[in-house]
Amino acid sequence: MDVLQHLFEQHFHTPPEKVKPLQGQLGGSGRAIIRLSAETAAAGPVSAIGIVYPGREENIAFLEFSRHFRRHGLPVPEIYAEDLAAGAYLEEDLGDTTLYDFLAAHRAGDVIAPVVVEAYRKVVDLLPRFQVEAARDLNYKVCYPRSSFDRQSINWDLNYFKYYFLRLAGIPFNEQALEDDFGRLTRFLLTARRDFFLYRDFQSRNVMLRNGEPFFLDYQGGRKGALQYDIASLLYDGKADLPPALRQELLDRYLEALASFVPITRDEFMEHYYAFVYVRILQALGAYGFRGFYERKPHFLLSVPYALKNLRWLAHNVTLPIALPALLEALQSMLSSEKLLALASTAEGLTVRVFSFSFHRQPPVDESGNGGGFVFDGRALPNPGREERFKQLTGKDAPVIEYLNEQPAVHQFLSNAISMVDASVAAYQKRGFKNLMVSFGCTGGQHRSVFLAEQLAKHLRAQGVEVILHHIEVEKMEQAKLESAQLEKAAP
């Protein structure tokens, strides 16, 4: 922590006034991620994200790639300061909203809001610039652990899946026959063109949204490789659970964007595409198995049902150009495994509906038949709505969030509420209940209740719980603004 504070003061010429950890035990990277902030006389409020991680080679890769991508005008964080000897660096603060968070907050099942689809379009439009444009003069010597997605890299991923997922999930397989299939799959993957930048972890949690624009993180595992891998990673990103029609739309858009950078036909691309989809899903399952079965971190296993859903779709809709009988047999066994189906029941069984509302207006209506759940009264907390500077803002806006985060009473209230909800969520999941409702009320339904509902929803989603979030008063305000804008546009 001291080294990050020193780097912050070195860059901003003032010590940090607030230091807040951002990643708890749910992360799988092992990095300490810290937000540092201060109020300055010259520049006003300033903040940065500090990273502490002992992996020197990965740190070097991230720092060099970040500077390289920024030279190419790509939206990645600016590096403010670094201390490689201490395994620390300071980077631009891109906010708190990942593409995954944005998707989760603006969907109802397979119905995804247009603003989310537009965000995904922007992401796939930018991908070829990383893969082709920035790849031309990239220093691949700093790649870690391999400079290319070669035979060794593929073998690591496939064996990761075999030993940490298949073996630990109790899925039967013939070792030699599966190795033969792995060999055939590897040889086929290596026939694709591999002279591009392979981002490696191109998924919704590694894309930040700031003012509706995407910014990219976690490319330190990047290396030289094939084009198909990264778009497969994004479109078959497990818990993002994109509907097949949207996946197809985004793939078509990606191919249109790619055509401006490299002469590759659709047929040439598609020849290898679904093989890369399979290998990416297998790699992800290996990671879930390692973290969940081996390290006994059960929240990682909540992603397994979504990967199985993707495999089921592939089994019904895709025929690979090579024979992989032992692998496909093992995948079929996974799809019928009682142990894995039980995970699906846990992950898909409970939906928590979280509301913010005004006690003076419309209360939330329980449409599940479960009886209403929790109602928390936030009116005893400090009220931002009493200050003129906050009157036009809501509990989703940064100044209000910062104000409420500074109030000890808010933290105590939220901690108590989360503790009660967590206990019910665990019991509901164990007993197979399908619905829980949690409502936060305040005077106007605009500031405190919105903030509290947002924080609970974020907490539950981080644990893999399905959350539907509604801000009753804020949604009415937004609808009124939209109707007013439409009337103004229609006026002569």
C-alpha positions as CSV (number, residue, x, y, z in Angstrom):
1,M,0.0,0.0,0.0
2,D,2.8,2.4,0.8
3,V,4.3,2.1,-2.6
4,L,1.0,2.9,-4.3
5,Q,0.6,6.0,-2.1
6,H,4.1,7.0,-3.1
7,L,3.4,6.6,-6.8
8,F,0.2,8.6,-6.4
9,E,2.0,11.5,-4.7
10,Q,4.7,11.3,-7.3
11,H,2.3,11.7,-10.1
12,F,-0.4,14.0,-8.7
13,H,2.0,16.0,-6.3
14,T,-0.4,15.4,-3.4
15,P,-0.9,12.4,-1.1
16,P,-4.0,10.3,-1.5
17,E,-6.8,11.1,0.9
18,K,-8.8,8.0,0.3
19,V,-7.6,4.4,-0.4
20,K,-10.2,1.8,-1.2
21,P,-9.6,-1.9,-2.2
22,L,-11.7,-2.8,-5.2
23,Q,-11.2,-6.6,-5.6
24,G,-12.1,-9.0,-2.8
25,Q,-11.7,-12.8,-2.8
26,L,-13.9,-13.3,-5.8
27,G,-11.2,-12.4,-8.3
28,G,-9.0,-15.1,-9.8
29,S,-6.0,-13.1,-10.8
30,G,-4.3,-12.7,-7.4
31,R,-3.9,-8.9,-8.0
32,A,-4.5,-6.3,-5.3
33,I,-6.6,-3.6,-7.0
34,I,-6.8,-0.3,-5.1
35,R,-8.5,3.0,-5.9
36,L,-6.6,6.1,-4.6
37,S,-8.1,9.6,-4.7
38,A,-7.6,13.1,-3.4
39,E,-9.0,16.6,-3.8
40,T,-6.4,19.1,-5.3
41,A,-6.6,22.9,-5.4
42,A,-5.3,23.0,-9.0
43,A,-7.0,20.1,-10.7
44,G,-10.0,19.4,-8.4
45,P,-10.7,15.7,-7.6
46,V,-8.2,13.2,-8.9
47,S,-8.1,9.4,-8.7
48,A,-6.1,6.4,-10.0
49,I,-6.1,2.7,-9.9
50,G,-3.2,1.0,-8.2
51,I,-2.1,-2.5,-8.9
52,V,0.2,-4.7,-6.7
53,Y,1.2,-8.0,-8.2
54,P,4.4,-10.0,-7.8
55,G,4.4,-11.3,-11.4
56,R,7.1,-9.2,-12.9
57,E,6.9,-10.6,-16.4
58,E,3.1,-10.1,-16.6
59,N,3.5,-6.6,-15.2
60,I,6.1,-5.7,-17.9
61,A,3.8,-7.1,-20.6
62,F,0.8,-5.1,-19.4
63,L,2.8,-1.9,-19.1
64,E,4.5,-2.2,-22.5
65,F,1.3,-3.2,-24.2
66,S,-0.6,-0.3,-22.6
67,R,1.8,2.2,-23.8
68,H,2.0,0.6,-27.3
69,F,-1.8,0.6,-27.7
70,R,-2.1,4.2,-26.6
71,R,0.4,5.2,-29.2
72,H,-2.0,3.6,-31.7
73,G,-4.9,5.7,-30.3
74,L,-6.6,2.7,-28.7
75,P,-8.7,3.1,-25.6
76,V,-6.6,1.6,-22.8
77,P,-5.7,3.1,-19.4
78,E,-2.9,5.6,-19.3
79,I,0.0,4.4,-17.1
80,Y,0.8,7.1,-14.6
81,A,3.7,5.6,-12.6
82,E,5.4,2.3,-11.9
83,D,7.7,0.5,-9.5
84,L,8.6,-2.9,-11.0
85,A,10.9,-3.8,-8.2
86,A,7.9,-3.5,-5.8
87,G,5.5,-5.1,-8.3
88,A,3.3,-2.0,-8.4
89,Y,2.0,0.5,-10.9
90,L,-0.6,3.3,-11.1
91,E,-3.0,3.6,-14.0
92,E,-5.9,5.7,-15.1
93,D,-9.2,5.2,-13.3
94,L,-11.8,4.1,-15.8
95,G,-14.7,3.9,-13.3
96,D,-16.7,0.9,-12.0
97,T,-18.9,-0.2,-14.9
98,T,-17.7,-3.2,-16.9
99,L,-19.5,-4.3,-20.0
100,Y,-20.7,-7.4,-18.1
101,D,-22.2,-5.1,-15.3
102,F,-23.9,-3.0,-18.0
103,L,-25.3,-6.0,-19.7
104,A,-26.6,-7.5,-16.4
105,A,-28.3,-4.3,-15.5
106,H,-30.1,-3.9,-18.8
107,R,-31.5,-7.2,-19.7
108,A,-34.5,-9.4,-19.0
109,G,-33.6,-12.9,-19.9
110,D,-32.7,-13.0,-23.6
111,V,-34.1,-9.4,-24.1
112,I,-31.1,-7.1,-24.1
113,A,-31.5,-3.3,-24.2
114,P,-30.4,-1.5,-27.4
115,V,-27.9,0.5,-25.4
116,V,-26.1,-2.7,-24.5
117,V,-26.1,-4.0,-28.1
118,E,-24.6,-0.7,-29.2
119,A,-21.9,-1.0,-26.6
120,Y,-21.0,-4.5,-27.9
121,R,-21.0,-3.1,-31.5
122,K,-18.4,-0.5,-30.5
123,V,-16.3,-3.3,-28.8
124,V,-16.3,-5.6,-31.9
125,D,-15.5,-2.6,-34.2
126,L,-12.4,-1.9,-32.2
127,L,-11.1,-5.5,-31.9
128,P,-9.5,-5.6,-35.4
129,R,-7.4,-2.5,-34.5
130,F,-5.8,-4.5,-31.6
131,Q,-5.4,-7.6,-33.7
132,V,-4.1,-6.2,-36.9
133,E,-3.2,-2.5,-36.8
134,A,-1.4,-2.5,-33.4
135,A,0.0,-6.0,-34.0
136,R,2.3,-4.8,-36.8
137,D,4.9,-3.2,-34.6
138,L,4.2,-4.8,-31.3
139,N,7.2,-6.1,-29.2
140,Y,6.3,-9.8,-28.8
141,K,9.5,-10.4,-26.9
142,V,7.7,-9.2,-23.7
143,C,4.8,-11.7,-24.0
144,Y,4.3,-14.0,-21.0
145,P,4.3,-17.0,-20.7
146,R,4.6,-17.6,-24.5
147,S,5.1,-15.3,-27.4
148,S,2.5,-17.1,-29.6
149,F,-0.5,-19.2,-29.2
150,D,1.4,-22.2,-30.4
151,R,1.3,-26.0,-29.9
152,Q,2.6,-25.6,-26.3
153,S,-0.1,-23.0,-25.4
154,I,-2.9,-25.1,-26.9
155,N,-1.6,-28.2,-25.0
156,W,-1.6,-26.3,-21.7
157,D,-5.2,-25.2,-22.2
158,L,-6.5,-28.6,-23.3
159,N,-4.7,-30.4,-20.4
160,Y,-6.0,-27.7,-18.0
161,F,-9.5,-28.7,-19.1
162,K,-8.7,-32.5,-18.9
163,Y,-7.2,-32.6,-15.4
164,Y,-8.9,-29.7,-13.6
165,F,-12.4,-30.1,-15.1
166,L,-13.0,-33.5,-16.5
167,R,-11.1,-35.4,-13.9
168,L,-12.4,-33.4,-10.9
169,A,-16.0,-33.4,-12.2
170,G,-15.8,-37.2,-12.4
171,I,-16.5,-37.3,-16.2
172,P,-15.2,-40.6,-17.7
173,F,-12.8,-40.5,-20.7
174,N,-10.3,-42.7,-22.5
175,E,-7.0,-41.0,-21.9
176,Q,-5.3,-42.1,-25.1
177,A,-8.3,-41.5,-27.3
178,L,-8.7,-38.0,-25.8
179,E,-5.0,-37.3,-26.3
180,D,-5.4,-38.4,-30.0
181,D,-8.3,-35.9,-30.4
182,F,-6.4,-33.2,-28.7
183,G,-3.5,-33.8,-31.2
184,R,-5.9,-33.6,-34.2
185,L,-7.6,-30.4,-32.8
186,T,-4.2,-28.8,-32.2
187,R,-2.9,-29.5,-35.6
188,F,-6.1,-28.1,-37.2
189,L,-6.0,-24.9,-35.1
190,L,-2.4,-24.3,-36.2
191,T,-3.4,-24.3,-39.8
192,A,-5.1,-20.9,-39.3
193,R,-3.2,-17.7,-40.0
194,R,-1.4,-16.8,-36.7
195,D,0.4,-13.5,-37.4
196,F,-2.0,-11.3,-35.4
197,F,-2.3,-10.0,-31.8
198,L,-4.3,-12.5,-29.7
199,Y,-5.7,-10.5,-26.8
200,R,-6.4,-13.8,-24.9
201,D,-8.9,-12.6,-22.3
202,F,-11.2,-10.6,-24.6
203,Q,-14.4,-10.8,-22.5
204,S,-17.1,-8.6,-21.0
205,R,-15.5,-8.3,-17.6
206,N,-12.3,-6.9,-19.2
207,V,-14.1,-4.0,-21.0
208,M,-14.9,-0.9,-19.0
209,L,-17.6,1.6,-20.1
210,R,-17.1,5.3,-19.4
211,N,-19.7,7.7,-20.8
212,G,-20.9,4.9,-23.1
213,E,-17.5,4.3,-24.6
214,P,-15.4,1.1,-24.2
215,F,-12.0,0.9,-22.6
216,F,-9.9,-2.3,-22.5
217,L,-8.0,-4.1,-19.7
218,D,-6.2,-7.3,-18.9
219,Y,-4.3,-8.0,-22.2
220,Q,-1.1,-8.9,-20.4
221,G,-1.6,-12.5,-21.5
222,G,-1.6,-11.4,-25.1
223,R,0.6,-13.1,-27.7
224,K,0.8,-13.7,-31.5
225,G,-2.1,-15.9,-32.7
226,A,-5.2,-16.4,-34.8
227,L,-8.0,-13.8,-35.3
228,Q,-10.8,-16.2,-34.4
229,Y,-9.9,-16.7,-30.8
230,D,-10.8,-13.3,-29.4
231,I,-14.1,-12.8,-31.0
232,A,-15.0,-16.4,-29.9
233,S,-14.0,-15.3,-26.3
234,L,-16.3,-12.3,-26.4
235,L,-19.3,-14.0,-28.0
236,Y,-19.2,-17.2,-26.0
237,D,-18.3,-15.4,-22.7
238,G,-20.1,-17.8,-20.3
239,K,-22.1,-15.8,-17.9
240,A,-22.7,-13.0,-20.4
241,D,-25.0,-15.6,-22.0
242,L,-25.5,-13.8,-25.3
243,P,-28.5,-15.0,-27.3
244,P,-27.5,-16.9,-30.6
245,A,-29.1,-14.2,-32.8
246,L,-27.1,-11.4,-31.1
247,R,-23.9,-13.5,-31.4
248,Q,-24.5,-13.9,-35.1
249,E,-25.2,-10.2,-35.6
250,L,-22.0,-9.3,-33.7
251,L,-19.9,-11.8,-35.6
252,D,-21.1,-10.4,-38.9
253,R,-20.3,-6.9,-37.8
254,Y,-16.8,-8.0,-36.7
255,L,-16.1,-9.6,-40.1
256,E,-17.2,-6.4,-41.8
257,A,-14.9,-4.3,-39.6
258,L,-12.0,-6.8,-40.1
259,A,-12.3,-6.6,-43.9
260,S,-10.9,-3.0,-43.6
261,F,-7.7,-4.3,-42.1
262,V,-6.9,-7.7,-43.6
263,P,-7.9,-9.5,-46.8
264,I,-9.6,-12.6,-45.4
265,T,-12.7,-14.2,-46.8
266,R,-15.7,-15.2,-44.7
267,D,-15.2,-18.8,-45.7
268,E,-11.5,-18.7,-44.7
269,F,-12.4,-17.2,-41.3
270,M,-15.3,-19.6,-40.6
271,E,-13.3,-22.7,-41.5
272,H,-11.5,-22.4,-38.2
273,Y,-13.9,-20.3,-36.1
274,Y,-15.9,-22.9,-34.3
275,A,-12.8,-25.0,-33.4
276,F,-11.5,-21.9,-31.6
277,V,-14.9,-21.5,-30.0
278,Y,-14.6,-25.0,-28.6
279,V,-11.0,-24.5,-27.4
280,R,-11.9,-21.2,-25.7
281,I,-14.8,-22.8,-23.8
282,L,-12.6,-25.7,-22.8
283,Q,-9.9,-23.3,-21.5
284,A,-12.6,-21.5,-19.4
285,L,-13.9,-24.7,-18.0
286,G,-10.4,-25.6,-16.9
287,A,-10.2,-22.3,-15.1
288,Y,-13.6,-22.9,-13.4
289,G,-12.5,-26.4,-12.4
290,F,-9.2,-25.2,-11.0
291,R,-10.7,-22.4,-9.0
292,G,-13.9,-24.2,-8.0
293,F,-13.1,-27.9,-7.6
294,Y,-9.4,-27.7,-6.7
295,E,-9.2,-24.4,-4.8
296,R,-12.7,-24.9,-3.4
297,K,-14.0,-21.5,-4.4
298,P,-17.6,-22.5,-5.3
299,H,-18.6,-19.2,-6.9
300,F,-16.4,-20.0,-9.9
301,L,-18.5,-23.1,-10.5
302,L,-21.6,-20.9,-11.0
303,S,-20.2,-20.1,-14.5
304,V,-20.2,-23.8,-15.5
305,P,-23.9,-24.0,-16.5
306,Y,-23.4,-21.2,-18.9
307,A,-20.5,-22.9,-20.6
308,L,-22.5,-26.1,-20.8
309,K,-25.3,-24.1,-22.4
310,N,-22.9,-23.0,-25.1
311,L,-21.6,-26.5,-25.6
312,R,-25.2,-27.8,-26.0
313,W,-25.9,-25.1,-28.6
314,L,-22.7,-26.1,-30.5
315,A,-23.6,-29.8,-30.4
316,H,-26.9,-29.1,-32.0
317,N,-25.8,-26.4,-34.6
318,V,-22.2,-27.0,-35.5
319,T,-20.3,-29.7,-37.3
320,L,-16.5,-29.4,-37.0
321,P,-14.4,-30.2,-40.1
322,I,-12.3,-32.7,-38.1
323,A,-13.3,-35.9,-36.3
324,L,-13.0,-35.6,-32.5
325,P,-15.0,-38.6,-31.2
326,A,-13.5,-39.0,-27.7
327,L,-13.7,-35.3,-27.0
328,L,-17.3,-35.0,-28.2
329,E,-18.3,-38.1,-26.1
330,A,-16.8,-36.5,-23.0
331,L,-18.7,-33.3,-23.7
332,Q,-21.9,-35.3,-24.1
333,S,-21.2,-36.9,-20.7
334,M,-20.8,-33.5,-19.2
335,L,-24.1,-32.4,-20.5
336,S,-25.9,-35.3,-18.8
337,S,-23.8,-35.3,-15.6
338,E,-25.9,-35.1,-12.4
339,K,-23.1,-33.4,-10.6
340,L,-22.9,-30.6,-13.2
341,L,-26.7,-30.4,-13.6
342,A,-26.9,-29.7,-9.9
343,L,-24.6,-26.7,-10.5
344,A,-27.1,-25.5,-13.1
345,S,-29.9,-25.8,-10.6
346,T,-28.0,-23.7,-8.1
347,A,-27.0,-21.0,-10.7
348,E,-30.3,-20.7,-12.4
349,G,-32.7,-21.4,-9.5
350,L,-32.9,-18.1,-7.7
351,T,-33.6,-14.6,-9.0
352,V,-33.4,-11.6,-6.7
353,R,-35.4,-8.6,-7.7
354,V,-34.0,-5.4,-6.2
355,F,-36.0,-2.2,-6.2
356,S,-35.6,1.4,-5.2
357,F,-38.7,3.5,-4.5
358,S,-40.2,6.5,-2.8
359,F,-42.3,6.0,0.3
360,H,-44.5,8.9,-0.8
361,R,-45.3,7.4,-4.2
362,Q,-45.6,3.9,-5.8
363,P,-44.3,1.0,-3.7
364,P,-42.8,-2.0,-5.5
365,V,-45.3,-4.7,-6.5
366,D,-44.4,-8.4,-5.9
367,E,-45.2,-10.2,-9.1
368,S,-43.5,-13.5,-8.1
369,G,-46.1,-14.6,-5.5
370,N,-43.3,-15.0,-3.0
371,G,-44.7,-12.5,-0.5
372,G,-42.5,-9.3,-0.9
373,G,-39.2,-10.2,0.8
374,F,-37.2,-7.4,2.5
375,V,-38.1,-3.7,2.6
376,F,-35.4,-1.4,4.0
377,D,-36.1,2.2,5.0
378,G,-33.2,4.5,4.1
379,R,-34.8,7.7,5.3
380,A,-32.7,7.8,8.5
381,L,-29.5,8.2,6.4
382,P,-28.0,11.5,5.4
383,N,-30.0,12.9,2.4
384,P,-28.1,14.2,-0.7
385,G,-31.4,15.5,-2.0
386,R,-31.3,18.4,0.5
387,E,-28.2,19.9,-1.2
388,E,-28.7,21.9,-4.4
389,R,-25.7,20.3,-6.2
390,F,-27.3,16.9,-6.0
391,K,-31.0,17.7,-6.9
392,Q,-30.7,16.8,-10.6
393,L,-28.6,13.7,-10.0
394,T,-29.4,10.2,-8.8
395,G,-27.8,7.5,-6.7
396,K,-26.2,6.2,-9.9
397,D,-24.2,9.4,-10.4
398,A,-20.6,9.6,-9.2
399,P,-20.9,12.8,-7.0
400,V,-23.8,11.2,-5.1
401,I,-22.0,7.9,-4.8
402,E,-19.0,9.7,-3.4
403,Y,-21.1,11.7,-0.9
404,L,-22.8,8.6,0.4
405,N,-19.6,6.6,0.5
406,E,-18.2,9.2,2.9
407,Q,-21.1,8.6,5.4
408,P,-20.3,6.0,8.1
409,A,-24.0,5.5,8.8
410,V,-24.5,4.5,5.1
411,H,-21.8,1.8,5.3
412,Q,-23.2,0.4,8.5
413,F,-26.8,0.3,7.1
414,L,-25.7,-1.3,3.9
415,S,-23.5,-3.9,5.7
416,N,-26.4,-4.9,7.9
417,A,-28.8,-5.1,5.0
418,I,-26.3,-7.2,2.9
419,S,-25.7,-9.6,5.8
420,M,-29.5,-10.2,6.1
421,V,-30.0,-10.7,2.4
422,D,-26.9,-13.0,2.1
423,A,-28.3,-15.3,4.7
424,S,-31.7,-15.5,2.9
425,V,-30.0,-16.0,-0.5
426,A,-28.0,-18.9,0.9
427,A,-31.1,-20.5,2.5
428,Y,-33.3,-19.9,-0.6
429,Q,-30.7,-21.5,-2.9
430,K,-30.4,-24.5,-0.6
431,R,-34.1,-25.0,-0.5
432,G,-34.7,-24.5,-4.2
433,F,-36.7,-21.2,-3.9
434,K,-37.0,-19.2,-7.2
435,N,-37.6,-15.6,-6.1
436,L,-36.5,-13.1,-3.5
437,M,-37.5,-9.5,-3.5
438,V,-35.4,-6.7,-1.8
439,S,-36.7,-3.1,-1.8
440,F,-34.9,0.1,-0.6
441,G,-37.1,3.1,0.0
442,C,-36.3,6.8,0.8
443,T,-38.1,10.1,0.6
444,G,-38.0,10.7,-3.2
445,G,-36.7,7.4,-4.5
446,Q,-33.9,9.2,-6.3
447,H,-30.7,9.2,-4.2
448,R,-30.3,7.0,-1.1
449,S,-32.5,4.1,-2.2
450,V,-31.0,4.1,-5.7
451,F,-27.5,4.0,-4.2
452,L,-28.3,1.2,-1.8
453,A,-30.1,-0.9,-4.5
454,E,-27.2,-0.5,-6.8
455,Q,-24.7,-1.6,-4.2
456,L,-26.7,-4.7,-3.2
457,A,-27.2,-5.7,-6.9
458,K,-23.4,-5.3,-7.6
459,H,-22.6,-7.5,-4.5
460,L,-25.1,-10.2,-5.4
461,R,-24.0,-10.3,-9.1
462,A,-20.3,-10.7,-8.0
463,Q,-21.5,-13.9,-6.2
464,G,-23.1,-15.2,-9.4
465,V,-26.7,-14.5,-8.3
466,E,-29.2,-13.6,-11.0
467,V,-30.4,-10.0,-10.2
468,I,-33.2,-7.9,-11.8
469,L,-32.8,-4.3,-10.8
470,H,-35.5,-1.6,-11.1
471,H,-35.4,2.0,-9.9
472,I,-39.1,2.9,-9.9
473,E,-38.8,6.7,-9.6
474,V,-35.7,7.1,-11.7
475,E,-37.2,5.0,-14.5
476,K,-40.3,7.3,-14.5
477,M,-38.0,10.4,-14.6
478,E,-36.0,8.9,-17.5
479,Q,-39.3,8.0,-19.4
480,A,-40.6,11.6,-18.9
481,K,-37.4,13.0,-20.3
482,L,-37.5,10.7,-23.3
483,E,-41.2,11.7,-24.0
484,S,-40.4,15.4,-23.6
485,A,-37.5,15.1,-26.1
486,Q,-39.7,13.3,-28.6
487,L,-42.4,16.0,-28.3
488,E,-39.7,18.7,-28.9
489,K,-38.4,16.8,-31.9
490,A,-41.9,16.4,-33.3
491,A,-42.9,20.1,-32.7
492,P,-43.1,22.2,-35.9
